Structure formats: C-alpha cells, structure tokens
Amino acid sequence: MRNKSFAIVCALILTACGNSARQQRPSADELYQHSDSALASAQGYSDTIEIHYAQGLAVSYEADGIHVVISNPDPNARNGRADTLVINRPAQRFICTTALQLGNFEILGLEDRIVGMNSVRHLFSAQMQNQIESGKTRQIGREGVFDVETILSLQPDYIFVSASKYGGFDVLRDCGIPLIPHHGYKETDPLGQAEWIKLIGLLTGEPRRANAIFSDIEQKYLTLRDEVAGACAKEDGTKPTVASGRQLRDGWYIVGGRSYMARLFSDAGARYVMADNQDSGGKTINFESAYALSQGADFWQTDGSYAGDFTMETLAAENECYTTMNAYRNKRVIFCNLRQTPYRELAGVQPHILLADFVKAFHPELLPNYQPRYYKLLTH
C-alpha cells in the first residue's frame, strides 16, 4: 500500500512539473497576444552584443573600442569589401537614406536620433512626421542631388547608405562624414535581417534595448516556426504550395528560391513553387514560364502600392490570365498594400509579424486570435 501511495505521489509531482513546464512555454498564439513593449524590460538584458544570424555583421570587444565588421551578405554583390567600424562612444545624430534604416531606429524607440532623411513621401512613423514638421529632422534632398549645405549644418555623426543606392554618396564622403553601409535587407535569413538592429544599439549606446527587442522577435519567430513544423509533420509533411509576384512589364517578377521571402514561406509551412531557383533576390522571368508554375499553386503572394481598395477585380483588370489561377478562383491571394502599411519601414525588423501573416493564411488554426498586419487574404 505504501509503495502504491508513493507511486501516486510521484505521478502527481510529475504531472505538476509537466503542467508547470507547459505554463512556462506559452504557445505562439499566446505570445503574439502580448502587446507590452519589450523595451519595458530592456534594463534586464545584457549590454554585450552578440551576432547569431546576420551574415553581414561581426562584433568583437577590443581595448580601443567595439569593432564591428560590416559586409554585404549577398554572395553576388558587386562590392564585396568589408568595412570595419570602431565604436568608442555613443553617437547622437544620424542621417538615414532608406525607409528600412528608419525602421531600425523606430523599433528601438530611437527616432529622436535621426536628424536627416532623404525621402519622406510615404512616411508612416507619427514621431518622424512630427520631427519633420518641427524641423528637428530635415530633408536632405534625394539620391544624386543631396543638399550638402543642409547635411553639413545638421552635423551628423554618421550617414547610413544602402548598397543598392549609388548616386551622390561620394560627395557626402568628401565632406568628411562617416558613411555606414546598411546591408540588412540583403540578409536571406529573416532573423538575420532583423538582427541589424543590434548595430543601431551599439552605435547609439543602447545595446540593452536592441537585445530586448531582438529577443522578443526571436522568441516569437522560433516558437511559431517550430509549431508550424510540428503541425506539418503530423500531417505527413503535406504543405500547401505558394506562388509569388505577378506581371511586371513584359515578364513576371518573382522572389528567388534562396531569398528572404522564400525562407518565410518555408518557415510558415508552405512549399514555394520556385524553391529550386538559386537566386537570393528578386528577378523577372518569362511570363509564360512563371504562369505555368504558378497556375496550380494553392496560394499566391503579391504586393503593390495601390491607392484605395485592392480587390480580386483589380487583379483581373491587370491580366485576365490571373482569373484562371487556382489561388484566384479559391480566394487565396495574399496581398500587401505598400501604400497603406509601414511595410518598407518595419517589415524587415518584424519578421515574426510577416511569418504570422503567412501562417494565418496557410495554417489559420495555429493562430486563431491573430490579426494580420501586412499580408492579408483578399476577400472580394
């Protein structure tokens, strides 16, 4: 009897431990319901930056400061040169030349460090709009015709530049202002792209903020990715297929099979119809070939900058061939309106949100309470 009682007690303890472990590991759906900012707990994080996913960043702590090696993670990049930056004091004044660079500051709550922007046409950040209106942040012209006088008057510590932008930067370099190439958008791992916020944390003297925000992104992304993998395994590995892009002039624009977006499709539990393609970026291919591959796909991802309500009819008006696609007929078109969402600013530093958007379309049962933010199924 004593042995039986002991066994019962052990079983109860093991059950309690199991329940406790499950309570400590919330589901992805529960994690995505948390609206509290990770910045609130930033002081509890380390002030040491480590890079785990980004291929274009390397950080080491040396006697003369923090050494950051910045390179282009694209193996086909025209400029493969690495830049070494030594940081020994926090910087206060920055100029950004792309929306994604702004997003790196925005997600860390550090927009007040941005004193100059080259384009504010489709600006979503309310704080940046206020800074532009008040004159705290000023426009510096556009690529190729920068307003050098304004830039010099702003006395920036650094100017962020992009590998895809080539015009006018020599003029800025000649002014003696350090230029920092921001290659985050070239990362093919979604978490690698988001990890570039750690560079901003180092430069601004706010590494704890960067670690806190990235930890939140990483936890949500990996939890959801693993749940998707588990669900697909239970279904004998069956995954829906997804096509990408649509007609652009005489061809069809697609994302490469080794691209950031293709990785998101895979992590969201879908099989990309162009998965065998070896390109890490986007490209335009023959329309007929792309249509043949895409016509039978279960889902279709595309985006665009559209004023007003983008509908199935809008797609049909662009090309009647679209109406014969399986995803079109079944209303499984996943669309992001770039004019109505801060995709260009924030999507690159919110891969967990993009992943959730696609999971909501491909496997909605895993995120019953989630509301998509960027990519949504067209309903009419």
QUICORDA-V337880 format. One record per pair of residues at least 24 apart in sequence whose C-alpha atoms are under 7 Angstrom apart, sorted by the first residue. I is the first residue (numbers start at 0). GAP is how many residues later the second one is. If there is no record, write none. Layout:
i=I gap=GAP
i=I gap=GAP
This chain:
i=27 gap=192
i=27 gap=195
i=27 gap=196
i=28 gap=337
i=28 gap=338
i=28 gap=340
i=28 gap=341
i=30 gap=189
i=37 gap=174
i=37 gap=175
i=37 gap=178
i=38 gap=170
i=38 gap=173
i=38 gap=174
i=41 gap=166
i=41 gap=167
i=41 gap=170
i=42 gap=165
i=44 gap=163
i=44 gap=166
i=44 gap=167
i=45 gap=162
i=46 gap=160
i=46 gap=161
i=47 gap=159
i=48 gap=149
i=48 gap=158
i=52 gap=138
i=52 gap=139
i=52 gap=142
i=53 gap=133
i=53 gap=138
i=53 gap=139
i=53 gap=141
i=54 gap=132
i=54 gap=137
i=55 gap=127
i=71 gap=111
i=72 gap=113
i=72 gap=114
i=73 gap=112
i=86 gap=116
i=89 gap=113
i=89 gap=114
i=89 gap=115
i=90 gap=66
i=90 gap=112
i=90 gap=113
i=91 gap=65
i=91 gap=112
i=92 gap=63
i=92 gap=64
i=92 gap=65
i=93 gap=62
i=93 gap=63
i=93 gap=64
i=93 gap=65
i=94 gap=61
i=94 gap=63
i=94 gap=64
i=94 gap=65
i=95 gap=63
i=95 gap=64
i=96 gap=63
i=96 gap=64
i=98 gap=245
i=98 gap=246
i=99 gap=244
i=99 gap=245
i=99 gap=246
i=99 gap=248
i=101 gap=243
i=102 gap=242
i=102 gap=243
i=103 gap=93
i=103 gap=245
i=104 gap=95
i=107 gap=101
i=107 gap=102
i=114 gap=39
i=115 gap=24
i=117 gap=24
i=123 gap=218
i=142 gap=24
i=142 gap=25
i=143 gap=24
i=184 gap=163
i=186 gap=73
i=187 gap=71
i=187 gap=72
i=187 gap=92
i=188 gap=71
i=188 gap=74
i=189 gap=70
i=189 gap=161
i=190 gap=27
i=190 gap=160
i=192 gap=155
i=192 gap=156
i=193 gap=154
i=193 gap=155
i=193 gap=156
i=193 gap=157
i=216 gap=133
i=216 gap=135
i=219 gap=132
i=220 gap=131
i=224 gap=42
i=224 gap=43
i=227 gap=40
i=227 gap=41
i=228 gap=40
i=231 gap=37
i=238 gap=30
i=238 gap=31
i=238 gap=32
i=239 gap=30
i=239 gap=31
i=239 gap=58
i=239 gap=122
i=240 gap=29
i=240 gap=30
i=240 gap=31
i=240 gap=32
i=240 gap=56
i=240 gap=57
i=240 gap=58
i=241 gap=28
i=241 gap=29
i=241 gap=30
i=241 gap=31
i=241 gap=55
i=241 gap=56
i=241 gap=57
i=241 gap=58
i=242 gap=29
i=242 gap=30
i=242 gap=51
i=242 gap=54
i=242 gap=56
i=242 gap=57
i=242 gap=58
i=243 gap=56
i=243 gap=57
i=243 gap=58
i=244 gap=56
i=244 gap=57
i=245 gap=56
i=246 gap=40
i=250 gap=33
i=250 gap=34
i=250 gap=35
i=250 gap=36
i=251 gap=32
i=251 gap=33
i=251 gap=34
i=251 gap=35
i=251 gap=38
i=252 gap=29
i=252 gap=30
i=252 gap=31
i=252 gap=32
i=253 gap=28
i=253 gap=29
i=253 gap=30
i=254 gap=26
i=254 gap=27
i=254 gap=28
i=255 gap=24
i=255 gap=25
i=255 gap=26
i=255 gap=27
i=263 gap=91
i=267 gap=87
i=267 gap=90
i=267 gap=91
i=269 gap=92
i=294 gap=30
i=294 gap=31
i=295 gap=29
i=295 gap=30
i=296 gap=29
i=296 gap=30
i=297 gap=28
i=297 gap=29
i=298 gap=28
i=298 gap=33
i=298 gap=34
i=299 gap=27
i=299 gap=32
i=299 gap=33
i=299 gap=34
i=300 gap=32
i=300 gap=33
i=300 gap=34
i=301 gap=32
i=301 gap=33
i=301 gap=34
i=302 gap=32
i=302 gap=33
i=302 gap=34
i=302 gap=35
i=303 gap=32
i=303 gap=33
i=303 gap=34
i=304 gap=32
i=304 gap=33
i=304 gap=34
i=305 gap=31
i=305 gap=33
i=306 gap=32
i=310 gap=67
i=310 gap=69
i=311 gap=66
i=311 gap=68
i=330 gap=47
i=330 gap=48
i=331 gap=45
i=332 gap=44
i=332 gap=45
i=333 gap=41
i=333 gap=42
i=333 gap=43
i=333 gap=44
i=334 gap=40
i=334 gap=41
i=334 gap=42
i=334 gap=43
i=335 gap=38
i=335 gap=39
i=335 gap=40
i=340 gap=33
i=342 gap=31
